[in-house]
Amino acid sequence: MSQLLNTLEKKEWVRRSINPQNRRELHVELSEKAKTYLENMRKIELAIIEKYYSKLSLEEINTLTSIYTKLDQLIVDQNEGEG
């Protein structure tokens, strides 16, 4: 976990701080860079939804959701088989 945090901190995605009342407690929060990135991704996702997904019928959306769910489960099953 600490290696992952070190990497994210070096890339300026997270900030770490130690609780002054309990030095064994570590606080981790997203940096402004990460928050800005996430907000931009939300805007892009919304634009995609408005431009493309909004043109699908309810039946097509249900089919697409079913496919995404199936793919997600296949990925989980594959990863469990490897670990």
N, CA, C and O atoms as a Maestro MAE file, in Angstrom:
{
 s_m_m2io_version
 :::
 2.0.0
}

f_m_ct {
 s_m_title
 :::
 protein
 m_atom[332] {
  # First column is atom index #
  i_m_mmod_type
  r_m_x_coord
  r_m_y_coord
  r_m_z_coord
  i_m_residue_number
  s_m_chain_name
  s_m_pdb_residue_name
  s_m_pdb_atom_name
  i_m_atomic_number
  :::
  1 25 0.820 -1.181 0.000 1 A "MET " " N  " 7
  2 3 0.000 0.000 0.000 1 A "MET " " CA " 6
  3 2 0.868 1.250 0.000 1 A "MET " " C  " 6
  4 15 0.575 2.226 -0.691 1 A "MET " " O  " 8
  5 25 1.938 1.207 0.784 2 A "SER " " N  " 7
  6 3 2.789 2.391 0.861 2 A "SER " " CA " 6
  7 2 3.477 2.676 -0.470 2 A "SER " " C  " 6
  8 15 3.713 3.837 -0.806 2 A "SER " " O  " 8
  9 25 3.803 1.628 -1.235 3 A "GLN " " N  " 7
  10 3 4.396 1.848 -2.560 3 A "GLN " " CA " 6
  11 2 3.412 2.544 -3.486 3 A "GLN " " C  " 6
  12 15 3.783 3.453 -4.229 3 A "GLN " " O  " 8
  13 25 2.161 2.117 -3.441 4 A "LEU " " N  " 7
  14 3 1.131 2.737 -4.254 4 A "LEU " " CA " 6
  15 2 0.951 4.199 -3.850 4 A "LEU " " C  " 6
  16 15 0.874 5.075 -4.710 4 A "LEU " " O  " 8
  17 25 0.884 4.460 -2.565 5 A "LEU " " N  " 7
  18 3 0.751 5.837 -2.087 5 A "LEU " " CA " 6
  19 2 1.952 6.686 -2.489 5 A "LEU " " C  " 6
  20 15 1.796 7.847 -2.866 5 A "LEU " " O  " 8
  21 25 3.150 6.109 -2.408 6 A "ASN " " N  " 7
  22 3 4.348 6.837 -2.817 6 A "ASN " " CA " 6
  23 2 4.266 7.235 -4.287 6 A "ASN " " C  " 6
  24 15 4.575 8.368 -4.656 6 A "ASN " " O  " 8
  25 25 3.848 6.291 -5.113 7 A "THR " " N  " 7
  26 3 3.723 6.564 -6.547 7 A "THR " " CA " 6
  27 2 2.685 7.641 -6.813 7 A "THR " " C  " 6
  28 15 2.931 8.573 -7.579 7 A "THR " " O  " 8
  29 25 1.525 7.514 -6.180 8 A "LEU " " N  " 7
  30 3 0.469 8.510 -6.376 8 A "LEU " " CA " 6
  31 2 0.886 9.884 -5.852 8 A "LEU " " C  " 6
  32 15 0.528 10.913 -6.426 8 A "LEU " " O  " 8
  33 25 1.633 9.888 -4.776 9 A "GLU " " N  " 7
  34 3 2.098 11.158 -4.216 9 A "GLU " " CA " 6
  35 2 3.145 11.805 -5.132 9 A "GLU " " C  " 6
  36 15 3.124 13.020 -5.330 9 A "GLU " " O  " 8
  37 25 4.044 11.015 -5.683 10 A "LYS " " N  " 7
  38 3 5.045 11.540 -6.610 10 A "LYS " " CA " 6
  39 2 4.396 12.138 -7.855 10 A "LYS " " C  " 6
  40 15 4.881 13.124 -8.411 10 A "LYS " " O  " 8
  41 25 3.298 11.528 -8.281 11 A "LYS " " N  " 7
  42 3 2.573 12.025 -9.459 11 A "LYS " " CA " 6
  43 2 1.595 13.142 -9.107 11 A "LYS " " C  " 6
  44 15 0.867 13.647 -9.962 11 A "LYS " " O  " 8
  45 25 1.597 13.513 -7.832 12 A "GLU " " N  " 7
  46 3 0.761 14.590 -7.311 12 A "GLU " " CA " 6
  47 2 -0.743 14.316 -7.444 12 A "GLU " " C  " 6
  48 15 -1.530 15.222 -7.716 12 A "GLU " " O  " 8
  49 25 -1.125 13.040 -7.247 13 A "TRP " " N  " 7
  50 3 -2.538 12.667 -7.276 13 A "TRP " " CA " 6
  51 2 -3.140 12.641 -5.872 13 A "TRP " " C  " 6
  52 15 -4.344 12.838 -5.709 13 A "TRP " " O  " 8
  53 25 -2.304 12.397 -4.857 14 A "VAL " " N  " 7
  54 3 -2.786 12.362 -3.472 14 A "VAL " " CA " 6
  55 2 -1.853 13.163 -2.573 14 A "VAL " " C  " 6
  56 15 -0.706 13.449 -2.917 14 A "VAL " " O  " 8
  57 25 -2.393 13.517 -1.401 15 A "ARG " " N  " 7
  58 3 -1.613 14.170 -0.347 15 A "ARG " " CA " 6
  59 2 -1.758 13.337 0.908 15 A "ARG " " C  " 6
  60 15 -2.852 12.882 1.242 15 A "ARG " " O  " 8
  61 25 -0.650 13.141 1.603 16 A "ARG " " N  " 7
  62 3 -0.668 12.408 2.868 16 A "ARG " " CA " 6
  63 2 -0.349 13.368 4.000 16 A "ARG " " C  " 6
  64 15 0.432 14.307 3.847 16 A "ARG " " O  " 8
  65 25 -0.971 13.109 5.134 17 A "SER " " N  " 7
  66 3 -0.648 13.874 6.334 17 A "SER " " CA " 6
  67 2 -0.844 12.969 7.543 17 A "SER " " C  " 6
  68 15 -1.672 12.058 7.531 17 A "SER " " O  " 8
  69 25 -0.075 13.237 8.572 18 A "ILE " " N  " 7
  70 3 -0.145 12.453 9.802 18 A "ILE " " CA " 6
  71 2 -1.012 13.200 10.800 18 A "ILE " " C  " 6
  72 15 -0.880 14.412 10.969 18 A "ILE " " O  " 8
  73 25 -1.900 12.466 11.460 19 A "ASN " " N  " 7
  74 3 -2.759 13.042 12.490 19 A "ASN " " CA " 6
  75 2 -1.880 13.436 13.676 19 A "ASN " " C  " 6
  76 15 -1.236 12.572 14.272 19 A "ASN " " O  " 8
  77 25 -1.840 14.730 14.033 20 A "PRO " " N  " 7
  78 3 -0.977 15.149 15.153 20 A "PRO " " CA " 6
  79 2 -1.401 14.560 16.496 20 A "PRO " " C  " 6
  80 15 -0.570 14.424 17.394 20 A "PRO " " O  " 8
  81 25 -2.690 14.203 16.654 21 A "GLN " " N  " 7
  82 3 -3.154 13.611 17.914 21 A "GLN " " CA " 6
  83 2 -2.845 12.115 18.002 21 A "GLN " " C  " 6
  84 15 -2.763 11.557 19.097 21 A "GLN " " O  " 8
  85 25 -2.676 11.473 16.850 22 A "ASN " " N  " 7
  86 3 -2.388 10.041 16.821 22 A "ASN " " CA " 6
  87 2 -1.413 9.797 15.676 22 A "ASN " " C  " 6
  88 15 -1.833 9.639 14.530 22 A "ASN " " O  " 8
  89 25 -0.140 9.766 15.967 23 A "ARG " " N  " 7
  90 3 0.892 9.703 14.923 23 A "ARG " " CA " 6
  91 2 0.851 8.408 14.113 23 A "ARG " " C  " 6
  92 15 1.472 8.325 13.054 23 A "ARG " " O  " 8
  93 25 0.130 7.401 14.597 24 A "ARG " " N  " 7
  94 3 0.000 6.162 13.822 24 A "ARG " " CA " 6
  95 2 -1.079 6.280 12.751 24 A "ARG " " C  " 6
  96 15 -1.204 5.401 11.899 24 A "ARG " " O  " 8
  97 25 -1.850 7.345 12.788 25 A "GLU " " N  " 7
  98 3 -2.970 7.542 11.863 25 A "GLU " " CA " 6
  99 2 -2.525 8.418 10.695 25 A "GLU " " C  " 6
  100 15 -1.978 9.505 10.886 25 A "GLU " " O  " 8
  101 25 -2.766 7.931 9.503 26 A "LEU " " N  " 7
  102 3 -2.375 8.621 8.285 26 A "LEU " " CA " 6
  103 2 -3.624 9.044 7.523 26 A "LEU " " C  " 6
  104 15 -4.534 8.243 7.313 26 A "LEU " " O  " 8
  105 25 -3.660 10.292 7.117 27 A "HIS " " N  " 7
  106 3 -4.775 10.795 6.319 27 A "HIS " " CA " 6
  107 2 -4.316 10.896 4.866 27 A "HIS " " C  " 6
  108 15 -3.238 11.418 4.581 27 A "HIS " " O  " 8
  109 25 -5.133 10.397 3.963 28 A "VAL " " N  " 7
  110 3 -4.834 10.467 2.536 28 A "VAL " " CA " 6
  111 2 -6.022 11.139 1.862 28 A "VAL " " C  " 6
  112 15 -7.174 10.769 2.086 28 A "VAL " " O  " 8
  113 25 -5.719 12.132 1.033 29 A "GLU " " N  " 7
  114 3 -6.798 12.815 0.314 29 A "GLU " " CA " 6
  115 2 -6.352 13.111 -1.104 29 A "GLU " " C  " 6
  116 15 -5.158 13.199 -1.393 29 A "GLU " " O  " 8
  117 25 -7.330 13.261 -1.980 30 A "LEU " " N  " 7
  118 3 -7.024 13.600 -3.363 30 A "LEU " " CA " 6
  119 2 -6.450 15.003 -3.435 30 A "LEU " " C  " 6
  120 15 -6.868 15.899 -2.703 30 A "LEU " " O  " 8
  121 25 -5.494 15.180 -4.321 31 A "SER " " N  " 7
  122 3 -4.921 16.507 -4.543 31 A "SER " " CA " 6
  123 2 -5.867 17.321 -5.424 31 A "SER " " C  " 6
  124 15 -6.824 16.791 -5.988 31 A "SER " " O  " 8
  125 25 -5.584 18.601 -5.529 32 A "GLU " " N  " 7
  126 3 -6.382 19.453 -6.424 32 A "GLU " " CA " 6
  127 2 -6.247 18.980 -7.861 32 A "GLU " " C  " 6
  128 15 -7.209 19.029 -8.626 32 A "GLU " " O  " 8
  129 25 -5.056 18.523 -8.231 33 A "LYS " " N  " 7
  130 3 -4.824 17.992 -9.583 33 A "LYS " " CA " 6
  131 2 -5.770 16.818 -9.857 33 A "LYS " " C  " 6
  132 15 -6.381 16.741 -10.923 33 A "LYS " " O  " 8
  133 25 -5.885 15.910 -8.892 34 A "ALA " " N  " 7
  134 3 -6.753 14.742 -9.045 34 A "ALA " " CA " 6
  135 2 -8.225 15.154 -9.090 34 A "ALA " " C  " 6
  136 15 -8.998 14.627 -9.890 34 A "ALA " " O  " 8
  137 25 -8.607 16.098 -8.229 35 A "LYS " " N  " 7
  138 3 -9.994 16.559 -8.215 35 A "LYS " " CA " 6
  139 2 -10.363 17.219 -9.540 35 A "LYS " " C  " 6
  140 15 -11.458 17.006 -10.061 35 A "LYS " " O  " 8
  141 25 -9.443 18.025 -10.087 36 A "THR " " N  " 7
  142 3 -9.677 18.671 -11.382 36 A "THR " " CA " 6
  143 2 -9.799 17.628 -12.483 36 A "THR " " C  " 6
  144 15 -10.676 17.727 -13.342 36 A "THR " " O  " 8
  145 25 -8.922 16.629 -12.458 37 A "TYR " " N  " 7
  146 3 -8.971 15.553 -13.445 37 A "TYR " " CA " 6
  147 2 -10.313 14.823 -13.391 37 A "TYR " " C  " 6
  148 15 -10.938 14.590 -14.425 37 A "TYR " " O  " 8
  149 25 -10.748 14.467 -12.194 38 A "LEU " " N  " 7
  150 3 -12.023 13.760 -12.045 38 A "LEU " " CA " 6
  151 2 -13.197 14.608 -12.527 38 A "LEU " " C  " 6
  152 15 -14.112 14.096 -13.172 38 A "LEU " " O  " 8
  153 25 -13.173 15.893 -12.218 39 A "GLU " " N  " 7
  154 3 -14.244 16.778 -12.672 39 A "GLU " " CA " 6
  155 2 -14.267 16.865 -14.197 39 A "GLU " " C  " 6
  156 15 -15.340 16.861 -14.800 39 A "GLU " " O  " 8
  157 25 -13.101 16.943 -14.817 40 A "ASN " " N  " 7
  158 3 -13.039 16.965 -16.283 40 A "ASN " " CA " 6
  159 2 -13.547 15.659 -16.880 40 A "ASN " " C  " 6
  160 15 -14.227 15.666 -17.907 40 A "ASN " " O  " 8
  161 25 -13.217 14.531 -16.238 41 A "MET " " N  " 7
  162 3 -13.714 13.232 -16.719 41 A "MET " " CA " 6
  163 2 -15.234 13.154 -16.604 41 A "MET " " C  " 6
  164 15 -15.893 12.606 -17.487 41 A "MET " " O  " 8
  165 25 -15.788 13.690 -15.536 42 A "ARG " " N  " 7
  166 3 -17.254 13.708 -15.386 42 A "ARG " " CA " 6
  167 2 -17.898 14.522 -16.490 42 A "ARG " " C  " 6
  168 15 -18.938 14.139 -17.025 42 A "ARG " " O  " 8
  169 25 -17.287 15.637 -16.828 43 A "LYS " " N  " 7
  170 3 -17.822 16.483 -17.910 43 A "LYS " " CA " 6
  171 2 -17.778 15.743 -19.244 43 A "LYS " " C  " 6
  172 15 -18.721 15.815 -20.033 43 A "LYS " " O  " 8
  173 25 -16.690 15.040 -19.490 44 A "ILE " " N  " 7
  174 3 -16.573 14.261 -20.731 44 A "ILE " " CA " 6
  175 2 -17.617 13.153 -20.764 44 A "ILE " " C  " 6
  176 15 -18.278 12.949 -21.782 44 A "ILE " " O  " 8
  177 25 -17.767 12.438 -19.653 45 A "GLU " " N  " 7
  178 3 -18.774 11.376 -19.582 45 A "GLU " " CA " 6
  179 2 -20.169 11.922 -19.831 45 A "GLU " " C  " 6
  180 15 -20.952 11.319 -20.566 45 A "GLU " " O  " 8
  181 25 -20.483 13.054 -19.228 46 A "LEU " " N  " 7
  182 3 -21.787 13.668 -19.424 46 A "LEU " " CA " 6
  183 2 -22.001 14.048 -20.881 46 A "LEU " " C  " 6
  184 15 -23.092 13.860 -21.419 46 A "LEU " " O  " 8
  185 25 -20.973 14.579 -21.519 47 A "ALA " " N  " 7
  186 3 -21.072 14.950 -22.930 47 A "ALA " " CA " 6
  187 2 -21.318 13.714 -23.794 47 A "ALA " " C  " 6
  188 15 -22.111 13.764 -24.734 47 A "ALA " " O  " 8
  189 25 -20.650 12.617 -23.484 48 A "ILE " " N  " 7
  190 3 -20.848 11.364 -24.228 48 A "ILE " " CA " 6
  191 2 -22.273 10.859 -24.032 48 A "ILE " " C  " 6
  192 15 -22.930 10.440 -24.985 48 A "ILE " " O  " 8
  193 25 -22.739 10.901 -22.797 49 A "ILE " " N  " 7
  194 3 -24.111 10.459 -22.507 49 A "ILE " " CA " 6
  195 2 -25.118 11.299 -23.289 49 A "ILE " " C  " 6
  196 15 -26.027 10.767 -23.926 49 A "ILE " " O  " 8
  197 25 -24.942 12.608 -23.230 50 A "GLU " " N  " 7
  198 3 -25.886 13.496 -23.913 50 A "GLU " " CA " 6
  199 2 -25.837 13.314 -25.425 50 A "GLU " " C  " 6
  200 15 -26.868 13.369 -26.094 50 A "GLU " " O  " 8
  201 25 -24.637 13.099 -25.963 51 A "LYS " " N  " 7
  202 3 -24.497 13.018 -27.418 51 A "LYS " " CA " 6
  203 2 -24.890 11.645 -27.972 51 A "LYS " " C  " 6
  204 15 -25.510 11.567 -29.033 51 A "LYS " " O  " 8
  205 25 -24.540 10.574 -27.276 52 A "TYR " " N  " 7
  206 3 -24.725 9.237 -27.839 52 A "TYR " " CA " 6
  207 2 -25.767 8.393 -27.106 52 A "TYR " " C  " 6
  208 15 -26.733 7.932 -27.715 52 A "TYR " " O  " 8
  209 25 -25.574 8.192 -25.803 53 A "TYR " " N  " 7
  210 3 -26.477 7.304 -25.073 53 A "TYR " " CA " 6
  211 2 -27.907 7.817 -25.067 53 A "TYR " " C  " 6
  212 15 -28.845 7.021 -25.025 53 A "TYR " " O  " 8
  213 25 -28.090 9.108 -25.106 54 A "SER " " N  " 7
  214 3 -29.444 9.655 -25.096 54 A "SER " " CA " 6
  215 2 -30.214 9.310 -26.368 54 A "SER " " C  " 6
  216 15 -31.436 9.448 -26.420 54 A "SER " " O  " 8
  217 25 -29.492 8.861 -27.386 55 A "LYS " " N  " 7
  218 3 -30.126 8.486 -28.653 55 A "LYS " " CA " 6
  219 2 -30.593 7.026 -28.662 55 A "LYS " " C  " 6
  220 15 -31.262 6.591 -29.600 55 A "LYS " " O  " 8
  221 25 -30.242 6.280 -27.627 56 A "LEU " " N  " 7
  222 3 -30.627 4.875 -27.554 56 A "LEU " " CA " 6
  223 2 -32.010 4.725 -26.945 56 A "LEU " " C  " 6
  224 15 -32.438 5.524 -26.112 56 A "LEU " " O  " 8
  225 25 -32.691 3.682 -27.382 57 A "SER " " N  " 7
  226 3 -33.989 3.370 -26.784 57 A "SER " " CA " 6
  227 2 -33.766 2.722 -25.424 57 A "SER " " C  " 6
  228 15 -32.651 2.315 -25.097 57 A "SER " " O  " 8
  229 25 -34.830 2.628 -24.636 58 A "LEU " " N  " 7
  230 3 -34.732 1.993 -23.329 58 A "LEU " " CA " 6
  231 2 -34.291 0.537 -23.469 58 A "LEU " " C  " 6
  232 15 -33.486 0.052 -22.675 58 A "LEU " " O  " 8
  233 25 -34.808 -0.145 -24.460 59 A "GLU " " N  " 7
  234 3 -34.423 -1.538 -24.698 59 A "GLU " " CA " 6
  235 2 -32.931 -1.645 -25.039 59 A "GLU " " C  " 6
  236 15 -32.253 -2.554 -24.562 59 A "GLU " " O  " 8
  237 25 -32.428 -0.739 -25.846 60 A "GLU " " N  " 7
  238 3 -31.005 -0.745 -26.203 60 A "GLU " " CA " 6
  239 2 -30.136 -0.446 -24.980 60 A "GLU " " C  " 6
  240 15 -29.077 -1.047 -24.804 60 A "GLU " " O  " 8
  241 25 -30.581 0.469 -24.151 61 A "ILE " " N  " 7
  242 3 -29.839 0.783 -22.930 61 A "ILE " " CA " 6
  243 2 -29.812 -0.419 -22.005 61 A "ILE " " C  " 6
  244 15 -28.777 -0.723 -21.412 61 A "ILE " " O  " 8
  245 25 -30.937 -1.107 -21.876 62 A "ASN " " N  " 7
  246 3 -30.990 -2.313 -21.043 62 A "ASN " " CA " 6
  247 2 -30.067 -3.398 -21.582 62 A "ASN " " C  " 6
  248 15 -29.388 -4.074 -20.809 62 A "ASN " " O  " 8
  249 25 -30.036 -3.569 -22.896 63 A "THR " " N  " 7
  250 3 -29.148 -4.557 -23.513 63 A "THR " " CA " 6
  251 2 -27.692 -4.189 -23.270 63 A "THR " " C  " 6
  252 15 -26.881 -5.045 -22.915 63 A "THR " " O  " 8
  253 25 -27.365 -2.925 -23.459 64 A "LEU " " N  " 7
  254 3 -26.000 -2.456 -23.236 64 A "LEU " " CA " 6
  255 2 -25.585 -2.645 -21.779 64 A "LEU " " C  " 6
  256 15 -24.467 -3.075 -21.498 64 A "LEU " " O  " 8
  257 25 -26.480 -2.324 -20.866 65 A "THR " " N  " 7
  258 3 -26.199 -2.508 -19.445 65 A "THR " " CA " 6
  259 2 -25.955 -3.977 -19.134 65 A "THR " " C  " 6
  260 15 -25.051 -4.313 -18.370 65 A "THR " " O  " 8
  261 25 -26.747 -4.836 -19.717 66 A "SER " " N  " 7
  262 3 -26.581 -6.276 -19.515 66 A "SER " " CA " 6
  263 2 -25.223 -6.749 -20.030 66 A "SER " " C  " 6
  264 15 -24.556 -7.556 -19.382 66 A "SER " " O  " 8
  265 25 -24.819 -6.253 -21.181 67 A "ILE " " N  " 7
  266 3 -23.518 -6.618 -21.751 67 A "ILE " " CA " 6
  267 2 -22.384 -6.126 -20.857 67 A "ILE " " C  " 6
  268 15 -21.442 -6.873 -20.594 67 A "ILE " " O  " 8
  269 25 -22.459 -4.886 -20.388 68 A "TYR " " N  " 7
  270 3 -21.432 -4.348 -19.498 68 A "TYR " " CA " 6
  271 2 -21.347 -5.165 -18.213 68 A "TYR " " C  " 6
  272 15 -20.250 -5.441 -17.726 68 A "TYR " " O  " 8
  273 25 -22.485 -5.551 -17.666 69 A "THR " " N  " 7
  274 3 -22.512 -6.353 -16.446 69 A "THR " " CA " 6
  275 2 -21.843 -7.703 -16.688 69 A "THR " " C  " 6
  276 15 -21.059 -8.170 -15.863 69 A "THR " " O  " 8
  277 25 -22.152 -8.321 -17.808 70 A "LYS " " N  " 7
  278 3 -21.570 -9.621 -18.157 70 A "LYS " " CA " 6
  279 2 -20.055 -9.500 -18.332 70 A "LYS " " C  " 6
  280 15 -19.302 -10.327 -17.819 70 A "LYS " " O  " 8
  281 25 -19.608 -8.467 -19.060 71 A "LEU " " N  " 7
  282 3 -18.178 -8.259 -19.254 71 A "LEU " " CA " 6
  283 2 -17.460 -8.033 -17.924 71 A "LEU " " C  " 6
  284 15 -16.376 -8.568 -17.694 71 A "LEU " " O  " 8
  285 25 -18.074 -7.242 -17.059 72 A "ASP " " N  " 7
  286 3 -17.493 -6.979 -15.746 72 A "ASP " " CA " 6
  287 2 -17.329 -8.276 -14.966 72 A "ASP " " C  " 6
  288 15 -16.288 -8.496 -14.347 72 A "ASP " " O  " 8
  289 25 -18.329 -9.127 -14.986 73 A "GLN " " N  " 7
  290 3 -18.256 -10.403 -14.275 73 A "GLN " " CA " 6
  291 2 -17.200 -11.313 -14.889 73 A "GLN " " C  " 6
  292 15 -16.500 -12.021 -14.164 73 A "GLN " " O  " 8
  293 25 -17.076 -11.305 -16.211 74 A "LEU " " N  " 7
  294 3 -16.042 -12.108 -16.865 74 A "LEU " " CA " 6
  295 2 -14.643 -11.656 -16.430 74 A "LEU " " C  " 6
  296 15 -13.757 -12.482 -16.212 74 A "LEU " " O  " 8
  297 25 -14.456 -10.351 -16.309 75 A "ILE " " N  " 7
  298 3 -13.167 -9.814 -15.866 75 A "ILE " " CA " 6
  299 2 -12.887 -10.229 -14.431 75 A "ILE " " C  " 6
  300 15 -11.774 -10.649 -14.115 75 A "ILE " " O  " 8
  301 25 -13.883 -10.117 -13.556 76 A "VAL " " N  " 7
  302 3 -13.720 -10.531 -12.158 76 A "VAL " " CA " 6
  303 2 -13.372 -12.011 -12.092 76 A "VAL " " C  " 6
  304 15 -12.445 -12.400 -11.382 76 A "VAL " " O  " 8
  305 25 -14.109 -12.839 -12.828 77 A "ASP " " N  " 7
  306 3 -13.851 -14.285 -12.830 77 A "ASP " " CA " 6
  307 2 -12.441 -14.592 -13.334 77 A "ASP " " C  " 6
  308 15 -11.753 -15.446 -12.774 77 A "ASP " " O  " 8
  309 25 -12.017 -13.906 -14.377 78 A "GLN " " N  " 7
  310 3 -10.682 -14.109 -14.938 78 A "GLN " " CA " 6
  311 2 -9.604 -13.743 -13.909 78 A "GLN " " C  " 6
  312 15 -8.632 -14.479 -13.738 78 A "GLN " " O  " 8
  313 25 -9.777 -12.609 -13.227 79 A "ASN " " N  " 7
  314 3 -8.803 -12.163 -12.251 79 A "ASN " " CA " 6
  315 2 -8.745 -13.085 -11.032 79 A "ASN " " C  " 6
  316 15 -7.670 -13.314 -10.477 79 A "ASN " " O  " 8
  317 25 -9.882 -13.606 -10.620 80 A "GLU " " N  " 7
  318 3 -9.904 -14.542 -9.495 80 A "GLU " " CA " 6
  319 2 -9.203 -15.835 -9.856 80 A "GLU " " C  " 6
  320 15 -8.563 -16.459 -9.010 80 A "GLU " " O  " 8
  321 25 -9.324 -16.242 -11.121 81 A "GLY " " N  " 7
  322 3 -8.662 -17.458 -11.569 81 A "GLY " " CA " 6
  323 2 -7.157 -17.312 -11.627 81 A "GLY " " C  " 6
  324 15 -6.433 -18.302 -11.528 81 A "GLY " " O  " 8
  325 25 -6.674 -16.081 -11.789 82 A "GLU " " N  " 7
  326 3 -5.231 -15.838 -11.856 82 A "GLU " " CA " 6
  327 2 -4.605 -15.656 -10.490 82 A "GLU " " C  " 6
  328 15 -3.411 -15.899 -10.317 82 A "GLU " " O  " 8
  329 25 -5.404 -15.229 -9.505 83 A "GLY " " N  " 7
  330 3 -4.834 -14.906 -8.203 83 A "GLY " " CA " 6
  331 2 -5.040 -15.973 -7.225 83 A "GLY " " C  " 6
  332 15 -4.615 -15.848 -6.077 83 A "GLY " " O  " 8
  :::
 }
 m_bond[331] {
  # First column is bond index #
  i_m_from
  i_m_to
  i_m_order
  :::
  1 1 2 1
  2 2 3 1
  3 3 4 2
  4 3 5 1
  5 5 6 1
  6 6 7 1
  7 7 8 2
  8 7 9 1
  9 9 10 1
  10 10 11 1
  11 11 12 2
  12 11 13 1
  13 13 14 1
  14 14 15 1
  15 15 16 2
  16 15 17 1
  17 17 18 1
  18 18 19 1
  19 19 20 2
  20 19 21 1
  21 21 22 1
  22 22 23 1
  23 23 24 2
  24 23 25 1
  25 25 26 1
  26 26 27 1
  27 27 28 2
  28 27 29 1
  29 29 30 1
  30 30 31 1
  31 31 32 2
  32 31 33 1
  33 33 34 1
  34 34 35 1
  35 35 36 2
  36 35 37 1
  37 37 38 1
  38 38 39 1
  39 39 40 2
  40 39 41 1
  41 41 42 1
  42 42 43 1
  43 43 44 2
  44 43 45 1
  45 45 46 1
  46 46 47 1
  47 47 48 2
  48 47 49 1
  49 49 50 1
  50 50 51 1
  51 51 52 2
  52 51 53 1
  53 53 54 1
  54 54 55 1
  55 55 56 2
  56 55 57 1
  57 57 58 1
  58 58 59 1
  59 59 60 2
  60 59 61 1
  61 61 62 1
  62 62 63 1
  63 63 64 2
  64 63 65 1
  65 65 66 1
  66 66 67 1
  67 67 68 2
  68 67 69 1
  69 69 70 1
  70 70 71 1
  71 71 72 2
  72 71 73 1
  73 73 74 1
  74 74 75 1
  75 75 76 2
  76 75 77 1
  77 77 78 1
  78 78 79 1
  79 79 80 2
  80 79 81 1
  81 81 82 1
  82 82 83 1
  83 83 84 2
  84 83 85 1
  85 85 86 1
  86 86 87 1
  87 87 88 2
  88 87 89 1
  89 89 90 1
  90 90 91 1
  91 91 92 2
  92 91 93 1
  93 93 94 1
  94 94 95 1
  95 95 96 2
  96 95 97 1
  97 97 98 1
  98 98 99 1
  99 99 100 2
  100 99 101 1
  101 101 102 1
  102 102 103 1
  103 103 104 2
  104 103 105 1
  105 105 106 1
  106 106 107 1
  107 107 108 2
  108 107 109 1
  109 109 110 1
  110 110 111 1
  111 111 112 2
  112 111 113 1
  113 113 114 1
  114 114 115 1
  115 115 116 2
  116 115 117 1
  117 117 118 1
  118 118 119 1
  119 119 120 2
  120 119 121 1
  121 121 122 1
  122 122 123 1
  123 123 124 2
  124 123 125 1
  125 125 126 1
  126 126 127 1
  127 127 128 2
  128 127 129 1
  129 129 130 1
  130 130 131 1
  131 131 132 2
  132 131 133 1
  133 133 134 1
  134 134 135 1
  135 135 136 2
  136 135 137 1
  137 137 138 1
  138 138 139 1
  139 139 140 2
  140 139 141 1
  141 141 142 1
  142 142 143 1
  143 143 144 2
  144 143 145 1
  145 145 146 1
  146 146 147 1
  147 147 148 2
  148 147 149 1
  149 149 150 1
  150 150 151 1
  151 151 152 2
  152 151 153 1
  153 153 154 1
  154 154 155 1
  155 155 156 2
  156 155 157 1
  157 157 158 1
  158 158 159 1
  159 159 160 2
  160 159 161 1
  161 161 162 1
  162 162 163 1
  163 163 164 2
  164 163 165 1
  165 165 166 1
  166 166 167 1
  167 167 168 2
  168 167 169 1
  169 169 170 1
  170 170 171 1
  171 171 172 2
  172 171 173 1
  173 173 174 1
  174 174 175 1
  175 175 176 2
  176 175 177 1
  177 177 178 1
  178 178 179 1
  179 179 180 2
  180 179 181 1
  181 181 182 1
  182 182 183 1
  183 183 184 2
  184 183 185 1
  185 185 186 1
  186 186 187 1
  187 187 188 2
  188 187 189 1
  189 189 190 1
  190 190 191 1
  191 191 192 2
  192 191 193 1
  193 193 194 1
  194 194 195 1
  195 195 196 2
  196 195 197 1
  197 197 198 1
  198 198 199 1
  199 199 200 2
  200 199 201 1
  201 201 202 1
  202 202 203 1
  203 203 204 2
  204 203 205 1
  205 205 206 1
  206 206 207 1
  207 207 208 2
  208 207 209 1
  209 209 210 1
  210 210 211 1
  211 211 212 2
  212 211 213 1
  213 213 214 1
  214 214 215 1
  215 215 216 2
  216 215 217 1
  217 217 218 1
  218 218 219 1
  219 219 220 2
  220 219 221 1
  221 221 222 1
  222 222 223 1
  223 223 224 2
  224 223 225 1
  225 225 226 1
  226 226 227 1
  227 227 228 2
  228 227 229 1
  229 229 230 1
  230 230 231 1
  231 231 232 2
  232 231 233 1
  233 233 234 1
  234 234 235 1
  235 235 236 2
  236 235 237 1
  237 237 238 1
  238 238 239 1
  239 239 240 2
  240 239 241 1
  241 241 242 1
  242 242 243 1
  243 243 244 2
  244 243 245 1
  245 245 246 1
  246 246 247 1
  247 247 248 2
  248 247 249 1
  249 249 250 1
  250 250 251 1
  251 251 252 2
  252 251 253 1
  253 253 254 1
  254 254 255 1
  255 255 256 2
  256 255 257 1
  257 257 258 1
  258 258 259 1
  259 259 260 2
  260 259 261 1
  261 261 262 1
  262 262 263 1
  263 263 264 2
  264 263 265 1
  265 265 266 1
  266 266 267 1
  267 267 268 2
  268 267 269 1
  269 269 270 1
  270 270 271 1
  271 271 272 2
  272 271 273 1
  273 273 274 1
  274 274 275 1
  275 275 276 2
  276 275 277 1
  277 277 278 1
  278 278 279 1
  279 279 280 2
  280 279 281 1
  281 281 282 1
  282 282 283 1
  283 283 284 2
  284 283 285 1
  285 285 286 1
  286 286 287 1
  287 287 288 2
  288 287 289 1
  289 289 290 1
  290 290 291 1
  291 291 292 2
  292 291 293 1
  293 293 294 1
  294 294 295 1
  295 295 296 2
  296 295 297 1
  297 297 298 1
  298 298 299 1
  299 299 300 2
  300 299 301 1
  301 301 302 1
  302 302 303 1
  303 303 304 2
  304 303 305 1
  305 305 306 1
  306 306 307 1
  307 307 308 2
  308 307 309 1
  309 309 310 1
  310 310 311 1
  311 311 312 2
  312 311 313 1
  313 313 314 1
  314 314 315 1
  315 315 316 2
  316 315 317 1
  317 317 318 1
  318 318 319 1
  319 319 320 2
  320 319 321 1
  321 321 322 1
  322 322 323 1
  323 323 324 2
  324 323 325 1
  325 325 326 1
  326 326 327 1
  327 327 328 2
  328 327 329 1
  329 329 330 1
  330 330 331 1
  331 331 332 2
  :::
 }
}
